[in-house]
Structure formats: C-alpha cells, structure tokens
Amino acid sequence: MSLAKNSRLPTGILVLLTAQIFCAVFFLSDVIDDFRAYGSSALYDWHMQIETASAVFLWMAILFEIRLLFALLRRNAHLEHNLSVAQAAMHDVIQVHFESWNLTPSEQDVATFMVKGLSISEIAELRGSAEGTVKAHLHAIYRKSGTHNRGEVLSLLIDSLMEDTPDPQPTTQTTT
C-alpha cells in the first residue's frame, strides 16, 4: 500500500521529509564523528553543544511531522468516508422523491442534471436531445412535484434532506 498514492499525499511533502531526514542523518553522524575525534572535551565546546542540540531537535521535529502527517491522513480518510456516506444518503433521498413523483427514466435523468445545476442547453447536449424536449421534461417534473420552477424543486429536496424523516409527497400548490 503506497502512502503517497492511497492518501493523495503530495510529492513535495515526501521530498521535504526525505531532505530533512537526510540532513538529520548527516548532522547526527557529524556530531558522532566530532565526539570520537575530540573525546569528552567536546562536551564543553559550545559549538558542539549547539550542533548536538540542533541534530536532536531536527530529529524530534521529523518525528513530530510524521506523527502529525499520519494523524492528518487518518482524519482525511475519515472525512472522505463521511462524505461518501452523505452522498449516498443524499442520492437515496432524491431517488425517493423521484419515485414518489412517478418520474419517467427520462424525467429522472433531466431532474438529476437539473439538481446538479446544469442549464437547459447543457442538459440537452448531454442527453443528445432538443432543448424543447428538456423543457417539456422540466415542466412535467414541476407538475409532478407540485412545484413551479427549479428553485422550488431544489428547495423541496433540500428541506427533505434537513428533516429527520423526509416527506417525498409533492406539495399542493395552486396555480393562478
């Protein structure tokens, strides 16, 4: 399982982390070599103390970054899971409405595109039909749902998404 592929981890983060690890290894090996060369007298050299502290803090920062990175990846996976659950629930609610309104498959197709915010010309192009056909389907959707326009259809769907128990029955509105 590739960390970068499955979690969409940007390559830049891996490159920077790799560079930090390389630098930390270099600094730590340099500190060790200096301690071997100078013996216990290196403990009293301020330059060696700063270099040692820098190497240690760099390693601590790397470990903190890795820990934080994995926490963020876990959170991202959790949020993506929740999003997919919400999308499925939204799809189910919309489908319940479409079925309760007795929409034909073509009307359901047009209604789905309408909910996604596509224009009449875009829907016609995607469906390979005339704009007049799409308009006829939209009028049928409005009639069957008890609404008058896109905004009312979307409002009806959004209201039912916000309720605990959605009522897919069309609203009874009078036309003047």
C-alpha positions, 0 to 999 in steps of 0.5 A, spaced: 500 500 500 503 506 497 502 512 502 503 517 497 498 514 492 492 511 497 492 518 501 493 523 495 499 525 499 503 530 495 510 529 492 513 535 495 511 533 502 515 526 501 521 530 498 521 535 504 521 529 509 526 525 505 531 532 505 530 533 512 531 526 514 537 526 510 540 532 513 538 529 520 542 523 518 548 527 516 548 532 522 547 526 527 553 522 524 557 529 524 556 530 531 558 522 532 564 523 528 566 530 532 565 526 539 570 520 537 575 525 534 575 530 540 573 525 546 569 528 552 572 535 551 567 536 546 562 536 551 564 543 553 565 546 546 559 550 545 559 549 538 558 542 539 553 543 544 549 547 539 550 542 533 548 536 538 542 540 540 540 542 533 541 534 530 536 532 536 531 537 535 531 536 527 530 529 529 524 530 534 521 535 529 521 529 523 518 525 528 513 530 530 511 531 522 510 524 521 506 523 527 502 529 525 502 527 517 499 520 519 494 523 524 492 528 518 491 522 513 487 518 518 482 524 519 482 525 511 480 518 510 475 519 515 472 525 512 472 522 505 468 516 508 463 521 511 462 524 505 461 518 501 456 516 506 452 523 505 452 522 498 449 516 498 444 518 503 443 524 499 442 520 492 437 515 496 433 521 498 432 524 491 431 517 488 425 517 493 422 523 491 423 521 484 419 515 485 414 518 489 413 523 483 412 517 478 418 520 474 419 517 467 427 514 466 427 520 462 424 525 467 429 522 472 435 523 468 433 531 466 431 532 474 438 529 476 442 534 471 437 539 473 439 538 481 446 538 479 445 545 476 446 544 469 442 549 464 437 547 459 442 547 453 447 543 457 442 538 459 440 537 452 447 536 449 448 531 454 442 527 453 443 528 445 436 531 445 432 538 443 432 543 448 424 543 447 424 536 449 428 538 456 423 543 457 417 539 456 421 534 461 422 540 466 415 542 466 412 535 467 417 534 473 414 541 476 407 538 475 409 532 478 412 535 484 407 540 485 412 545 484 413 551 479 420 552 477 427 549 479 428 553 485 422 550 488 424 543 486 431 544 489 428 547 495 423 541 496 429 536 496 433 540 500 428 541 506 427 533 505 434 532 506 434 537 513 428 533 516 429 527 520 424 523 516 423 526 509 416 527 506 417 525 498 409 527 497 409 533 492 406 539 495 399 542 493 400 548 490 395 552 486 396 555 480 393 562 478 
